[in-house]
Amino acid sequence: MTTGDLRSDRPAPGVLRLTLNRPAVRNAITLALQRELDSALAAAAADDSVRVVILAGAGDLAFSAGYDLTELAALTPAESAAAMAEREELLWRYLAFPKPTVAAVRGAAHGAGTLLAVCSDLRVGGPDTSLAVTAAKYGGMNLTWLLDSLIGAAHARDLLMTARNVSGDEAYRIGLLSRCSADVAAAAVELATDVAVRSPDAVRQIKSLLLAGPGRSLRDRYDRENVALRSMMADRSIEDMFSTFFAARVPAAESKR
């Protein structure tokens, strides 16, 4: 299905793929497109058939080149400030989306494209992938609050202060990409499917605990996990929790008779 500049499809059971569909401008993100993405995510959050969301860019050249500069140039200072404030909230909602997200980063990701990729739970790229946090080029800053937790302080300082392009191979080596494959689209679907078959409640709790972790003591994080675990397991028997394991053991045991 295609809705304006955002295309959606279901490439695998439990997986919703949302594609930024402006390939002629390297999938540059207008405010309308970002709002459309936010609405699609809100619908996906309420849809139990969706367990994982893939975010992709149309075409081979770019995941997204960032915010649409033509649109930005036409805004008055007041309109620009309002748009920036709204975009801050839209990006935060993407980060805090309760279900797992996978960014399929084929081609270039710059500016806001990199923001969306980094704010995804998992990232897949390939030999043609390049990422850059470009804010320092125009006197700004982005991702100082998150990037170091993904790739470490030294790499984060390098990328943020130089605003340089990082190849797919380097991004995978430093942990900016979760997977690296020549076929980014297929690898993203495979990864999303691996997540989609897991317990949706467990996966959501994992994401929630990880997001809430920074700044808390190690003991606090330990206790929060145990509280969540006890709550989830309270009404489940051992046989129910490990049914797949027990089912796999029975044929193996019988084959030895």
C-alpha positions as CSV (number, residue, x, y, z in Angstrom):
1,M,0.0,0.0,0.0
2,T,1.2,3.5,-0.8
3,T,0.0,6.6,1.1
4,G,1.6,9.8,-0.1
5,D,5.3,9.8,0.4
6,L,5.2,6.8,2.8
7,R,4.8,3.3,1.4
8,S,3.9,0.3,3.5
9,D,3.9,-3.5,3.0
10,R,4.1,-6.7,4.9
11,P,7.3,-8.6,3.8
12,A,7.0,-11.4,6.4
13,P,4.5,-12.5,9.1
14,G,4.5,-10.0,12.0
15,V,6.7,-7.5,10.1
16,L,5.5,-4.1,8.8
17,R,7.8,-2.3,6.4
18,L,7.5,1.5,6.1
19,T,9.4,3.0,3.2
20,L,10.3,6.7,2.8
21,N,9.1,7.1,-0.8
22,R,10.8,10.2,-2.3
23,P,13.7,8.6,-4.2
24,A,13.9,11.6,-6.6
25,V,15.2,13.7,-3.7
26,R,17.1,10.9,-2.0
27,N,14.1,10.4,0.4
28,A,14.5,13.8,2.0
29,I,12.1,14.1,4.9
30,T,9.4,16.8,4.8
31,L,7.5,17.6,7.9
32,A,4.4,16.1,6.3
33,L,6.3,12.8,5.7
34,Q,7.6,12.8,9.3
35,R,4.0,13.3,10.5
36,E,2.8,10.5,8.2
37,L,5.4,8.2,9.6
38,D,4.4,9.1,13.2
39,S,0.7,8.3,12.3
40,A,1.7,5.0,10.7
41,L,3.7,4.0,13.8
42,A,0.8,4.9,16.1
43,A,-1.5,2.6,14.1
44,A,1.2,-0.1,14.2
45,A,1.5,0.2,18.0
46,A,-2.2,-0.6,18.3
47,D,-2.1,-3.5,15.8
48,D,-1.3,-6.8,17.5
49,S,-0.5,-8.3,14.1
50,V,2.6,-6.0,13.9
51,R,5.5,-7.2,16.0
52,V,8.4,-5.5,14.3
53,V,8.6,-2.4,12.1
54,I,11.3,-2.0,9.3
55,L,12.1,1.5,8.2
56,A,13.5,1.7,4.7
57,G,14.2,4.2,1.9
58,A,13.0,3.9,-1.7
59,G,15.6,3.3,-4.4
60,D,19.3,2.3,-4.2
61,L,20.9,5.7,-3.5
62,A,19.8,6.7,-0.1
63,F,18.0,5.6,3.1
64,S,17.4,9.4,3.6
65,A,19.5,12.4,2.9
66,G,18.0,14.2,5.8
67,Y,15.4,17.0,6.2
68,D,14.1,18.6,3.0
69,L,16.3,21.7,2.6
70,T,13.9,23.3,0.0
71,E,11.1,23.1,2.6
72,L,13.3,24.4,5.4
73,A,14.5,27.4,3.3
74,A,10.9,28.5,2.7
75,L,10.1,28.7,6.4
76,T,10.1,31.9,8.4
77,P,12.1,32.0,11.6
78,A,9.0,31.4,13.7
79,E,7.8,28.6,11.4
80,S,11.3,27.0,11.5
81,A,11.3,27.1,15.4
82,A,7.9,25.5,15.5
83,A,8.9,22.8,13.0
84,M,12.0,22.1,15.0
85,A,10.1,21.7,18.2
86,E,7.6,19.4,16.6
87,R,10.3,17.3,15.0
88,E,12.0,16.9,18.3
89,E,8.9,15.3,19.7
90,L,8.3,13.2,16.6
91,L,11.9,11.8,16.8
92,W,11.5,11.0,20.5
93,R,8.2,9.1,19.8
94,Y,10.0,7.1,17.2
95,L,12.8,6.2,19.7
96,A,10.2,5.3,22.3
97,F,7.9,3.3,20.0
98,P,7.0,0.3,22.1
99,K,7.8,-2.4,19.4
100,P,11.2,-3.2,17.9
101,T,12.3,-1.2,14.9
102,V,14.9,-2.1,12.2
103,A,16.4,0.4,9.9
104,A,17.3,-0.9,6.5
105,V,20.1,1.5,5.6
106,R,20.7,1.1,1.9
107,G,22.8,3.9,0.4
108,A,23.4,7.2,2.2
109,A,22.0,8.2,5.5
110,H,22.7,11.8,6.4
111,G,21.3,14.3,8.9
112,A,17.8,13.3,9.9
113,G,18.2,10.0,8.0
114,T,21.0,9.1,10.4
115,L,18.9,10.3,13.4
116,L,16.2,7.8,12.4
117,A,18.7,5.0,11.8
118,V,20.4,5.5,15.2
119,C,17.1,5.8,17.0
120,S,16.1,2.4,15.6
121,D,16.7,-0.6,17.7
122,L,18.6,-2.4,15.0
123,R,20.3,-1.3,11.9
124,V,21.2,-3.2,8.7
125,G,23.6,-1.9,6.1
126,G,25.8,-3.1,3.3
127,P,28.9,-2.2,1.2
128,D,27.1,0.8,-0.4
129,T,25.9,2.2,3.0
130,S,27.3,5.5,4.3
131,L,26.2,7.3,7.4
132,A,27.1,10.7,8.7
133,V,25.9,12.9,11.6
134,T,26.2,16.2,9.7
135,A,25.1,18.7,12.4
136,A,28.7,20.0,13.1
137,K,29.0,21.1,9.5
138,Y,26.4,23.8,10.0
139,G,27.1,24.7,13.6
140,G,24.8,22.3,15.3
141,M,24.8,19.1,17.3
142,N,22.9,15.8,17.2
143,L,22.9,12.5,19.0
144,T,25.2,13.5,21.8
145,W,22.7,11.9,24.1
146,L,22.6,8.5,22.5
147,L,25.4,7.7,20.1
148,D,28.1,7.0,22.7
149,S,25.9,4.3,24.3
150,L,25.9,2.5,20.9
151,I,29.4,2.8,19.7
152,G,31.4,4.1,22.7
153,A,32.6,7.5,23.6
154,A,35.7,7.6,21.4
155,H,33.9,6.6,18.2
156,A,31.1,9.0,19.1
157,R,33.4,11.9,19.5
158,D,35.0,11.1,16.2
159,L,31.8,10.9,14.2
160,L,30.1,13.9,15.9
161,M,33.0,16.3,15.8
162,T,34.2,15.5,12.3
163,A,30.7,15.0,10.7
164,R,32.5,12.6,8.3
165,N,30.9,9.8,6.3
166,V,31.3,6.3,7.7
167,S,31.2,3.4,5.3
168,G,29.0,0.4,5.9
169,D,32.1,-1.8,6.7
170,E,33.4,0.6,9.3
171,A,29.9,1.2,10.7
172,Y,29.5,-2.5,11.2
173,R,33.0,-2.8,12.8
174,I,32.3,-0.1,15.4
175,G,28.8,-1.3,16.2
176,L,26.8,1.3,14.4
177,L,25.3,-1.4,12.2
178,S,23.9,-4.6,13.7
179,R,24.2,-6.6,10.5
180,C,26.0,-6.0,7.2
181,S,24.9,-7.7,4.0
182,A,25.1,-7.2,0.2
183,D,21.3,-7.5,0.2
184,V,20.2,-5.0,2.8
185,A,16.5,-5.4,2.2
186,A,16.6,-9.2,2.5
187,A,18.9,-9.1,5.6
188,A,16.6,-6.5,7.3
189,V,13.5,-8.8,6.7
190,E,15.5,-11.8,8.0
191,L,16.5,-9.9,11.2
192,A,13.0,-8.5,11.7
193,T,11.6,-12.0,11.3
194,D,14.0,-13.4,13.9
195,V,12.7,-10.8,16.4
196,A,9.0,-11.2,15.3
197,V,8.9,-14.9,16.3
198,R,9.9,-14.1,19.9
199,S,7.5,-13.4,22.6
200,P,6.2,-9.9,21.9
201,D,5.7,-9.1,25.6
202,A,9.3,-10.1,26.3
203,V,10.7,-8.1,23.4
204,R,8.8,-5.0,24.4
205,Q,10.0,-5.3,28.0
206,I,13.5,-5.7,26.8
207,K,13.2,-2.5,24.8
208,S,11.5,-0.6,27.6
209,L,14.2,-1.7,30.2
210,L,17.0,-0.8,27.9
211,L,15.6,2.7,27.1
212,A,15.0,3.3,30.9
213,G,18.5,2.1,31.9
214,P,21.0,4.9,31.3
215,G,21.5,7.0,34.4
216,R,20.3,4.3,36.8
217,S,22.5,2.3,39.1
218,L,23.4,-1.2,38.1
219,R,21.4,-2.6,41.1
220,D,18.4,-0.5,40.1
221,R,18.5,-1.9,36.6
222,Y,18.9,-5.4,38.0
223,D,15.9,-5.0,40.3
224,R,13.7,-3.5,37.6
225,E,14.4,-6.5,35.3
226,N,13.6,-9.0,38.0
227,V,10.3,-7.2,38.9
228,A,9.3,-7.2,35.2
229,L,10.3,-10.9,34.9
230,R,8.4,-12.0,38.0
231,S,5.3,-10.1,36.7
232,M,5.4,-11.7,33.3
233,M,6.1,-15.2,34.6
234,A,3.6,-15.1,37.6
235,D,0.8,-16.9,35.8
236,R,2.8,-19.2,33.6
237,S,3.9,-22.7,34.3
238,I,7.4,-24.1,33.5
239,E,5.8,-26.4,30.9
240,D,4.2,-23.4,29.2
241,M,7.4,-21.3,29.3
242,F,9.6,-24.1,27.9
243,S,7.1,-25.9,25.7
244,T,9.3,-25.6,22.6
245,F,12.3,-27.0,24.5
246,F,10.4,-29.9,25.9
247,A,8.8,-30.7,22.5
248,A,12.3,-30.8,20.9
249,R,13.6,-33.1,23.6
250,V,10.9,-35.8,23.3
251,P,11.7,-37.0,19.7
252,A,15.4,-36.9,20.5
253,A,14.9,-39.1,23.5
254,E,12.6,-41.5,21.7
255,S,15.1,-41.9,18.8
256,K,17.5,-43.4,21.2
257,R,15.2,-46.3,22.2
